[in-house]
C-alpha cells in the first residue's frame, strides 16, 4: 500500500513503528468515504473507508495488516455488513490491495493530505 505509506509520510510518519497504538489519521475527499489509517496494536495497522449508516460505523472495506520488516501482510478483511475474513498466516488479497492502492491515489487521498 504505497499510497498509504505516502499519506503517512505526509504526516511525518516514515515507519509504522513510529506510531503509537491508537494513533490515527483520517483523510476526507469529497464524494468518498473517509479514509482512516490507525495503528490498532503493535505490528497491526488498520486501513479503512468508514461511514456512518443508521448510527452504526461501517467499513467498506477495512484491511488489517501485520506490519513486518519485509512488508505488510493482510490478516483481516471486513466489508460491512456481510464479509469478515481472518487468517494470521495472511489472506490472499494481492489483487484487491493493488487495485485499492491505485484507487486511493486516483481518488485524491494523497493530495487531500498535502492541501489539507
C-alpha positions in Angstrom: 0.0 0.0 0.0 2.4 2.6 -1.3 -0.3 5.2 -1.3 -0.9 4.7 2.5 2.8 4.9 3.1 2.9 8.3 1.2 -0.1 9.6 3.3 1.7 8.6 6.5 4.9 10.3 5.3 2.9 13.5 4.6 2.1 13.3 8.3 5.7 12.9 9.3 5.5 9.1 9.8 8.2 7.3 8.0 7.6 3.9 9.6 4.6 2.4 11.4 7.0 1.7 14.2 7.0 5.4 14.9 3.3 5.4 15.6 1.7 4.8 19.0 -1.1 2.3 19.4 -4.4 4.1 18.7 -2.7 6.8 16.7 -4.8 7.5 13.6 -5.1 9.7 10.6 -8.4 10.4 8.8 -8.5 11.9 5.3 -11.6 13.2 3.7 -12.1 13.6 0.0 -15.5 14.9 -1.2 -17.6 12.1 -2.7 -15.8 9.2 -1.0 -16.0 7.6 2.5 -13.4 8.9 5.0 -10.1 7.0 4.9 -8.8 6.1 8.3 -5.3 4.8 9.0 -4.8 3.6 12.6 -2.2 1.6 14.4 -4.5 -0.8 16.4 -1.8 -2.9 18.1 1.9 -3.4 18.0 2.7 -4.5 14.4 -1.0 -4.1 13.3 -2.3 -1.3 11.0 -5.9 -0.8 10.0 -6.7 0.9 6.7 -10.4 1.5 6.2 -13.0 3.5 4.5 -15.6 4.5 7.1 -19.1 5.9 7.1 -22.0 6.1 9.5 -25.1 4.2 8.4 -28.2 4.4 10.6 -26.0 5.3 13.6 -23.5 2.4 13.1 -19.9 2.8 12.0 -19.5 0.8 8.8 -16.3 0.0 6.9 -16.2 -0.7 3.2 -13.6 -2.1 3.3 -11.2 -2.4 6.2 -7.9 -4.4 6.0 -5.8 -5.0 9.0 -2.1 -5.5 8.1 0.5 -7.3 10.1 3.5 -5.0 9.7 6.8 -6.8 9.2 10.2 -5.7 8.2 9.8 -7.1 4.7 6.3 -5.7 4.1 2.6 -5.6 5.1 0.7 -8.8 5.3 -3.2 -8.6 5.2 -4.5 -10.7 8.1 -8.1 -9.4 8.4 -10.6 -8.2 5.9 -14.0 -6.7 6.7 -16.7 -5.3 4.4 -19.9 -4.5 6.3 -22.4 -5.9 6.7 -21.6 -9.4 5.4 -17.9 -10.1 4.9 -15.3 -10.9 7.5 -12.2 -12.9 6.9 -9.3 -13.5 9.3 -6.1 -15.6 8.8 -3.0 -14.9 10.8 -0.8 -16.5 8.2 -2.1 -14.0 5.7 -5.0 -13.5 3.3 -4.7 -13.7 -0.5 -5.7 -10.2 -1.3 -2.9 -9.0 -3.5 -5.1 -8.1 -6.5 -7.6 -6.3 -4.3 -4.9 -4.4 -2.3 -3.2 -3.4 -5.5 -6.4 -2.0 -7.0 -7.4 -0.3 -3.8 -3.9 1.3 -3.6 -4.4 2.7 -7.1 -7.9 3.9 -6.4 -6.8 5.8 -3.3 -4.2 7.6 -5.4 -6.6 8.4 -8.3 -9.4 9.5 -5.9 -7.1 12.2 -4.5 -6.3 11.0 -0.9 -2.6 11.8 -1.1 -3.4 15.3 -2.5 -6.0 15.8 0.2 -3.3 15.5 2.9 -1.0 17.9 1.1 -3.7 20.5 0.6 -5.3 19.9 3.9 
